[in-house]
Amino acid sequence: MIEEKIRFNSKGLHIEGLLCLKEGERGVVVTHPHPLYGGDMYNPVVGTIVKIYQGKAFSTLRFNFRGAGDSEGSYGQGEGEKEDVKSALLYMYDLGKRDFDLAGYSFGAWVNAKVRDTQPMINRITMISPPVTFLDFSFLSFNPKINVIVTGGIDDIAPAYKIRDFIDTWNPEARFEVIEGADHFYSGSIDTLKSVLSRLIS
């Protein structure tokens, strides 16, 4: 699937992204790992999420948070990045998308969780390896839009046992899958992640 380089505005900052536009109203915004640790929109897990959604006939937009890659600005402690997500959703909305998923990997999943109350247009949230031992998720209460959660069986940043404790609060109905043998980076497990996401995302 061809992705076009685009830019959109987020609180006065120019944010770079990759857009794959398809017919219909389905769209997904996909967010990347922590920019201070080398995370960007070209991360292979992010690319995997994007490809699965494209295969399900979603228009996709992945982008570099402020301060990452060629996006303007600097790291925003999660709050600035939250504005970037909201701006990305509005950019897709202006393109005619109305049926939204919000998908994030690691830091991206944490940022996405922060925008839940301000974007009623979001219908479903997909969380890949939410970093519950690294970032504070105490702000996150029940959210029925949390639909899919995936983590690795040997992920010490997003350990399955701790995520299970949180799911009762987040959404007990969310579909939760653990990929045995996978670490936080899905080293050697990308193909398994593809098959799991293909089954869980509809």
N, C-alpha and C positions, 0 to 999 in steps of 0.2 A: 504494500500500500504506500502510495506516495504522500509524504508529508511536506508541506510548504512552510518555509521560514516566515514567521510573522512577528509583529511587535504590537503590544497593546499598552495602554496607560494604566498605571497603578499609583494613585495619589501623586501624580506629577512625575513618576519615574517610568522610563521606557523599559518594558520587560520583553525579553525575547522568548519565542515559543516555536513549537512545531505543530502545525495544524493539518489534520486529514479530514476533509469535509465530505460527508456522504449525504444522500437524500434522506428526508425524514426528520423527525424532531428529536431523535435520541442523540444525546451527547454525553461525553465524559471528560472531566478534567482530572489529569493524573499528576501527582506531586512526588518530588524526589527526596532522597535522604539528606542528611544534615550537610549544609554547604560548608561549614567550618571543618568538615572531615572529608572533603573531596566529593560530596554528593552533588549531582547535577542531573539534568533531564536525559543525559545519554547513558545513565546507569543501566546495566543489562536487565535488572529486575523491572525497572520502569519501562524499558522497551518491551519486555515480555507482557506486562499488563496492557500496554497500548495495543500490541498486536492481537491479543485475545479480544479486546473490545472492538477493534476494527473488524475482526472476523464475525462478530455478533451484530454488525451493521450499525455501530455507533460512530458518529463523528468524534474524533479525539483531539484533545489539546493537552500537550505537555509543555512545560515552560521552566525556565530557570528562575528560581526565587531571586529577589533583589540581592545584588552583590555577587551572584554566581554567574559564571560565564560572561556573556556580554550584556547581562541585565544591569541596569543602573542601580545605584544606591549601595547600601551596606547591610550586613546582617541585622535583622530586626527583632531578635529575641523571641520569635514566634508571632509577635503581634504585627509586625510589618509584613511578615509572610502571609498572615491571615488576610490582610488587605489584598495581597497579590492573588490569592485564591478567589476572593470575592470579585476582583476585577476580571479574572479569567472567565468566571461563570457569566458575568455580564457581557463579556466579549462574545461568548458563544450564544448567549440569549439574543444579542443583536443580529446574529447570523440565522436566527429563526429556530434555535434549539429550545425545547420546552421540557423534555423528559430527560432529567439529568441523573447521572451517577457521579459520585466523587470518590476517586480511588487514590490511595497514597501508600507509599512504602516507607517504613521506619519513621524518620522525622516528618516526612510528608503526611503520614497517617495521623500524627499528633497535631500538626497544623490544621489538617482538615477537620478534626474533631472540634477545634475551636470555633469554626464558622457555622456550626450546626443551627444555632438559634437565630442567625441573621440571614440565612438563605433558605426560605421555605420552598424555593424552586427545586431543591435537592430531593430526589425520591429515594435513592439508595446510596449507602456508604460502604465501600470495600476497604478493609484495612489489612495491609500486608506487613507482618512483623511489627506491630505497634511497640515501641521501645519502652516498655513499662518499668524496666529497672534503671533506665537512663534519664527519662524525662517524667515530669509530674503529670499524671492523669487524674488527679483528685478532683479536678473541675468537672469531669465528665460524668453526668448523671444519666438516667434512662433516656435512650434515644432509639425509637423503633425503626429509624432509618438505617441503623447499622445492620447490614445484611449479611456480609461475608467477612470472616476473619481467618487468616492463614498465617501460620508461623512454622518455624523449623524445630525439629525434635531436639537439636543440640544448640539452640539459639540462647545464649546467656543474656542477650540484650532484650529479647522478647520471649522469655521462657513460657512454655505452654502452661505450666502449673499456675503461674501468676496470672496469666491472661484468663484462665478458667475462673479464677476468683473474681476478676473484674466483670466477666460477661454477665453474671447474675445481676449486676448493676446496670451495665450498658444496655443489654438487650438479651434476655434469656433465649429468645427465639432465633438469634443470629446463628448462621451456619458456621461452625468452627472446625477447621481441619488442621492437623499437625502432620507435616511432612517428615517422616522419620529419617534421621541421618543428615538433615539439612541444617546448616549454620545460618547466621544472620544474613550472610551474603549469598546464600543458595549456591555455594561453590559445588559444582558437579551435580546440582539438583534443579537446574533451570528447566530441563525438559519435564521433570515431574511437576514443577510449579505450573508449567504451561497446561499440562493435562488436568491438574486440579482446578485451575481457574476456568478452563474451558467447560468443565462440568458444573461449576458453582455459579458462574455468571450467565444470566439468561437475558 
